[in-house]
Structures are given as structure tokens and as C-alpha cells.
Amino acid sequence: MKTLLEKLNNAPIGIIMIVGLALSAFLFYSMMKAAENGNVLMVIMLAIAISIVSILVSKVFKTYYKKSLLE
């Protein structure tokens, strides 16, 4: 069974970039709304979620560029 990272490595890089950007923008917007409401725990959880999304996208980019350099 393939892991999530293996599945993402086989997807087109443009789609991953657009989805990652949209997901990060939504999470950031939600984090600002939670900050306006004074919900500190939700702000921390959303910041962690934004970090996870950015780490996944950067790992996919790294693998994509390594693969393109070896070909």
C-alpha cells in the first residue's frame, strides 16, 4: 500500500502547488478568525496544521526536483 507521500509524488506538481496554496490560505484565514474570537488553542492547532501542509508540499517539491535532475 502506498503512503500519502508516495501518492503525492506521482501527482502533477502544478496541482499539488495549487491545492497546497489554497489549503494554506484557508487555514491562515481560519487562524485569523480564531484569533479575532480569542480562541488561543484553535490558533495554535491551525498554526501546526499550516506547518504540516507546508512540510508536505516542500517534501513533494524536493522529490520532484531530485527526480527531474536524475532524468
LUMZALUM-917982 format. One record per atom (N, C-alpha, C): residue number from 0; residue in one letter; atom name; y, x, z. Coordinates in Angstrom, 2 decimals. Atoms other than C-alpha are relative to their C-alpha. Layout:
<pts>
{NUM; 'a'; 'CA'; {Y; X; Z}} ...
</pts>
This chain:
<pts>
{0; 'm'; 'N'; {-1.17; 0.84; 0.00}} {0; 'm'; 'CA'; {0.00; 0.00; 0.00}} {0; 'm'; 'C'; {1.25; 0.89; 0.00}} {1; 'k'; 'N'; {-1.21; -0.80; 0.10}} {1; 'k'; 'CA'; {3.41; 1.34; -0.94}} {1; 'k'; 'C'; {0.95; -0.31; 1.15}} {2; 't'; 'N'; {-1.02; 0.21; -1.02}} {2; 't'; 'CA'; {6.09; 1.85; 1.67}} {2; 't'; 'C'; {1.28; -0.49; -0.67}} {3; 'l'; 'N'; {-1.27; 0.49; 0.52}} {3; 'l'; 'CA'; {9.59; 0.48; 1.31}} {3; 'l'; 'C'; {0.72; 1.07; -0.81}} {4; 'l'; 'N'; {-0.68; -1.09; 0.69}} {4; 'l'; 'CA'; {10.96; 3.87; 0.30}} {4; 'l'; 'C'; {-0.64; 0.29; -1.35}} {5; 'e'; 'N'; {0.67; -0.22; 1.27}} {5; 'e'; 'CA'; {8.32; 4.28; -2.43}} {5; 'e'; 'C'; {0.36; -1.11; -0.99}} {6; 'k'; 'N'; {-0.40; 1.10; 0.87}} {6; 'k'; 'CA'; {9.18; 0.84; -3.81}} {6; 'k'; 'C'; {1.43; 0.18; -0.49}} {7; 'l'; 'N'; {-1.39; -0.20; 0.40}} {7; 'l'; 'CA'; {12.88; 1.67; -3.81}} {7; 'l'; 'C'; {0.14; 1.15; -0.98}} {8; 'n'; 'N'; {-0.08; -1.13; 0.91}} {8; 'n'; 'CA'; {12.25; 4.97; -5.59}} {8; 'n'; 'C'; {-0.36; -0.38; -1.43}} {9; 'n'; 'N'; {0.39; 0.43; 1.33}} {9; 'n'; 'CA'; {10.71; 3.09; -8.52}} {9; 'n'; 'C'; {0.98; -1.00; -0.61}} {10; 'a'; 'N'; {-0.98; 0.97; 0.49}} {10; 'a'; 'CA'; {13.62; 0.63; -8.85}} {10; 'a'; 'C'; {1.13; 0.73; -0.73}} {11; 'p'; 'N'; {-1.15; -0.61; 0.68}} {11; 'p'; 'CA'; {16.59; 1.28; -11.18}} {11; 'p'; 'C'; {1.10; 0.38; 0.98}} {12; 'i'; 'N'; {-0.97; -0.54; -0.96}} {12; 'i'; 'CA'; {19.26; 3.36; -9.45}} {12; 'i'; 'C'; {1.28; -0.83; 0.05}} {13; 'g'; 'N'; {-1.21; 0.82; 0.03}} {13; 'g'; 'CA'; {22.14; 1.11; -10.55}} {13; 'g'; 'C'; {-0.13; -1.24; 0.86}} {14; 'i'; 'N'; {0.23; 1.20; -0.80}} {14; 'i'; 'CA'; {20.62; -1.96; -8.94}} {14; 'i'; 'C'; {0.00; 0.35; 1.48}} {15; 'i'; 'N'; {0.02; -0.42; -1.41}} {15; 'i'; 'CA'; {20.00; -0.07; -5.70}} {15; 'i'; 'C'; {1.41; 0.27; 0.49}} {16; 'm'; 'N'; {-1.37; -0.30; -0.38}} {16; 'm'; 'CA'; {23.60; 1.12; -5.67}} {16; 'm'; 'C'; {0.81; -1.29; 0.22}} {17; 'i'; 'N'; {-0.75; 1.25; -0.12}} {17; 'i'; 'CA'; {25.00; -2.39; -6.24}} {17; 'i'; 'C'; {-0.46; -0.80; 1.23}} {18; 'v'; 'N'; {0.51; 0.74; -1.16}} {18; 'v'; 'CA'; {22.72; -4.02; -3.65}} {18; 'v'; 'C'; {0.41; 0.69; 1.31}} {19; 'g'; 'N'; {-0.42; -0.72; -1.19}} {19; 'g'; 'CA'; {23.46; -1.28; -1.11}} {19; 'g'; 'C'; {1.47; -0.17; 0.31}} {20; 'l'; 'N'; {-1.44; 0.20; -0.19}} {20; 'l'; 'CA'; {27.20; -1.64; -1.65}} {20; 'l'; 'C'; {0.30; -1.41; 0.49}} {21; 'a'; 'N'; {-0.23; 1.39; -0.41}} {21; 'a'; 'CA'; {27.08; -5.43; -1.36}} {21; 'a'; 'C'; {-0.49; -0.24; 1.43}} {22; 'l'; 'N'; {0.54; 0.18; -1.34}} {22; 'l'; 'CA'; {24.90; -5.31; 1.74}} {22; 'l'; 'C'; {0.88; 0.70; 1.05}} {23; 's'; 'N'; {-0.89; -0.71; -0.93}} {23; 's'; 'CA'; {27.14; -2.72; 3.40}} {23; 's'; 'C'; {1.31; -0.74; 0.18}} {24; 'a'; 'N'; {-1.26; 0.75; -0.10}} {24; 'a'; 'CA'; {30.26; -4.75; 2.59}} {24; 'a'; 'C'; {-0.18; -1.25; 0.86}} {25; 'f'; 'N'; {0.25; 1.20; -0.81}} {25; 'f'; 'CA'; {28.71; -7.92; 4.06}} {25; 'f'; 'C'; {-0.17; 0.36; 1.47}} {26; 'l'; 'N'; {0.20; -0.41; -1.39}} {26; 'l'; 'CA'; {27.58; -6.09; 7.20}} {26; 'l'; 'C'; {1.31; 0.45; 0.65}} {27; 'f'; 'N'; {-1.29; -0.45; -0.53}} {27; 'f'; 'CA'; {31.01; -4.48; 7.61}} {27; 'f'; 'C'; {0.90; -1.20; 0.28}} {28; 'y'; 'N'; {-0.79; 1.22; -0.22}} {28; 'y'; 'CA'; {32.71; -7.88; 7.19}} {28; 'y'; 'C'; {-0.48; -0.73; 1.25}} {29; 's'; 'N'; {0.55; 0.66; -1.18}} {29; 's'; 'CA'; {30.37; -9.37; 9.78}} {29; 's'; 'C'; {0.35; 0.77; 1.27}} {30; 'm'; 'N'; {-0.36; -0.81; -1.15}} {30; 'm'; 'CA'; {31.10; -6.48; 12.11}} {30; 'm'; 'C'; {1.46; -0.25; 0.40}} {31; 'm'; 'N'; {-1.40; 0.27; -0.31}} {31; 'm'; 'CA'; {34.85; -7.12; 11.85}} {31; 'm'; 'C'; {0.17; -1.38; 0.62}} {32; 'k'; 'N'; {-0.06; 1.35; -0.59}} {32; 'k'; 'CA'; {34.32; -10.83; 12.56}} {32; 'k'; 'C'; {-0.51; 0.02; 1.44}} {33; 'a'; 'N'; {0.52; -0.09; -1.36}} {33; 'a'; 'CA'; {32.22; -9.98; 15.61}} {33; 'a'; 'C'; {0.99; 0.72; 0.91}} {34; 'a'; 'N'; {-1.00; -0.72; -0.81}} {34; 'a'; 'CA'; {34.92; -7.56; 16.79}} {34; 'a'; 'C'; {1.17; -0.92; 0.34}} {35; 'e'; 'N'; {-1.08; 0.95; -0.30}} {35; 'e'; 'CA'; {37.56; -10.29; 16.49}} {35; 'e'; 'C'; {-0.40; -0.96; 1.11}} {36; 'n'; 'N'; {0.48; 0.92; -1.04}} {36; 'n'; 'CA'; {35.40; -12.54; 18.66}} {36; 'n'; 'C'; {-0.29; 0.70; 1.32}} {37; 'g'; 'N'; {0.22; -0.75; -1.23}} {37; 'g'; 'CA'; {34.93; -9.75; 21.21}} {37; 'g'; 'C'; {-1.46; 0.19; 0.36}} {38; 'n'; 'N'; {1.44; -0.14; -0.24}} {38; 'n'; 'CA'; {31.16; -9.52; 20.83}} {38; 'n'; 'C'; {-0.40; 1.47; -0.21}} {39; 'v'; 'N'; {0.23; -1.44; 0.07}} {39; 'v'; 'CA'; {30.55; -5.84; 21.61}} {39; 'v'; 'C'; {-1.43; 0.33; -0.41}} {40; 'l'; 'N'; {1.40; -0.27; 0.32}} {40; 'l'; 'CA'; {26.75; -5.97; 21.40}} {40; 'l'; 'C'; {-0.26; -0.21; -1.50}} {41; 'm'; 'N'; {0.19; 0.27; 1.43}} {41; 'm'; 'CA'; {26.86; -7.51; 17.90}} {41; 'm'; 'C'; {0.68; 1.08; -0.85}} {42; 'v'; 'N'; {-0.69; -1.08; 0.73}} {42; 'v'; 'CA'; {29.36; -4.86; 16.76}} {42; 'v'; 'C'; {-0.88; 1.25; -0.02}} {43; 'i'; 'N'; {0.86; -1.18; -0.07}} {43; 'i'; 'CA'; {27.02; -2.09; 17.92}} {43; 'i'; 'C'; {-1.24; -0.19; -0.88}} {44; 'm'; 'N'; {1.19; 0.24; 0.83}} {44; 'm'; 'CA'; {23.99; -3.72; 16.27}} {44; 'm'; 'C'; {0.33; 0.03; -1.49}} {45; 'l'; 'N'; {-0.40; -0.03; 1.42}} {45; 'l'; 'CA'; {25.86; -4.21; 12.97}} {45; 'l'; 'C'; {0.34; 1.41; -0.45}} {46; 'a'; 'N'; {-0.28; -1.39; 0.35}} {46; 'a'; 'CA'; {27.06; -0.60; 13.04}} {46; 'a'; 'C'; {-1.30; 0.76; -0.24}} {47; 'i'; 'N'; {1.31; -0.62; 0.20}} {47; 'i'; 'CA'; {23.45; 0.52; 13.41}} {47; 'i'; 'C'; {-0.63; -0.47; -1.31}} {48; 'a'; 'N'; {0.54; 0.53; 1.25}} {48; 'a'; 'CA'; {22.42; -1.77; 10.54}} {48; 'a'; 'C'; {0.68; 0.63; -1.21}} {49; 'i'; 'N'; {-0.72; -0.66; 1.09}} {49; 'i'; 'CA'; {25.13; -0.29; 8.30}} {49; 'i'; 'C'; {-0.50; 1.44; -0.16}} {50; 's'; 'N'; {0.51; -1.37; 0.06}} {50; 's'; 'CA'; {23.87; 3.19; 9.17}} {50; 's'; 'C'; {-1.38; 0.05; -0.64}} {51; 'i'; 'N'; {1.35; 0.04; 0.58}} {51; 'i'; 'CA'; {20.28; 2.26; 8.29}} {51; 'i'; 'C'; {0.06; -0.23; -1.50}} {52; 'v'; 'N'; {-0.14; 0.26; 1.44}} {52; 'v'; 'CA'; {21.33; 0.85; 4.91}} {52; 'v'; 'C'; {0.50; 1.24; -0.72}} {53; 's'; 'N'; {-0.53; -1.19; 0.67}} {53; 's'; 'CA'; {23.35; 3.95; 4.09}} {53; 's'; 'C'; {-1.02; 1.13; -0.04}} {54; 'i'; 'N'; {1.04; -1.04; 0.00}} {54; 'i'; 'CA'; {20.49; 6.26; 5.09}} {54; 'i'; 'C'; {-1.05; -0.29; -1.06}} {55; 'l'; 'N'; {0.98; 0.36; 1.02}} {55; 'l'; 'CA'; {18.03; 4.35; 2.89}} {55; 'l'; 'C'; {0.52; 0.26; -1.41}} {56; 'v'; 'N'; {-0.57; -0.20; 1.33}} {56; 'v'; 'CA'; {20.36; 4.39; -0.11}} {56; 'v'; 'C'; {0.16; 1.48; -0.30}} {57; 's'; 'N'; {-0.15; -1.43; 0.25}} {57; 's'; 'CA'; {21.09; 8.10; 0.31}} {57; 's'; 'C'; {-1.34; 0.69; -0.23}} {58; 'k'; 'N'; {1.33; -0.57; 0.25}} {58; 'k'; 'CA'; {17.36; 8.91; 0.52}} {58; 'k'; 'C'; {-0.49; -0.33; -1.40}} {59; 'v'; 'N'; {0.40; 0.38; 1.35}} {59; 'v'; 'CA'; {16.73; 6.99; -2.69}} {59; 'v'; 'C'; {0.77; 0.82; -1.03}} {60; 'f'; 'N'; {-0.79; -0.82; 0.92}} {60; 'f'; 'CA'; {19.60; 8.81; -4.42}} {60; 'f'; 'C'; {-0.51; 1.44; -0.04}} {61; 'k'; 'N'; {0.50; -1.37; -0.06}} {61; 'k'; 'CA'; {18.27; 12.16; -3.23}} {61; 'k'; 'C'; {-1.30; 0.15; -0.78}} {62; 't'; 'N'; {1.28; -0.04; 0.71}} {62; 't'; 'CA'; {14.79; 11.41; -4.53}} {62; 't'; 'C'; {0.21; -0.17; -1.50}} {63; 'y'; 'N'; {-0.28; 0.23; 1.42}} {63; 'y'; 'CA'; {16.19; 10.13; -7.83}} {63; 'y'; 'C'; {0.54; 1.26; -0.67}} {64; 'y'; 'N'; {-0.57; -1.20; 0.61}} {64; 'y'; 'CA'; {18.25; 13.25; -8.45}} {64; 'y'; 'C'; {-0.97; 1.18; 0.02}} {65; 'k'; 'N'; {1.05; -1.04; 0.01}} {65; 'k'; 'CA'; {15.41; 15.56; -7.42}} {65; 'k'; 'C'; {-0.95; -0.23; -1.14}} {66; 'k'; 'N'; {0.92; 0.35; 1.08}} {66; 'k'; 'CA'; {13.15; 13.72; -9.84}} {66; 'k'; 'C'; {0.62; 0.29; -1.36}} {67; 's'; 'N'; {-0.65; -0.22; 1.29}} {67; 's'; 'CA'; {15.72; 13.95; -12.64}} {67; 's'; 'C'; {0.21; 1.50; -0.27}} {68; 'l'; 'N'; {-0.14; -1.45; 0.21}} {68; 'l'; 'CA'; {16.21; 17.70; -12.07}} {68; 'l'; 'C'; {-1.32; 0.66; -0.38}} {69; 'l'; 'N'; {1.32; -0.58; 0.30}} {69; 'l'; 'CA'; {12.47; 18.38; -12.25}} {69; 'l'; 'C'; {-0.50; -0.38; -1.39}} {70; 'e'; 'N'; {0.46; 0.43; 1.33}} {70; 'e'; 'CA'; {12.06; 16.50; -15.54}} {70; 'e'; 'C'; {0.66; 0.76; -1.11}} 
</pts>
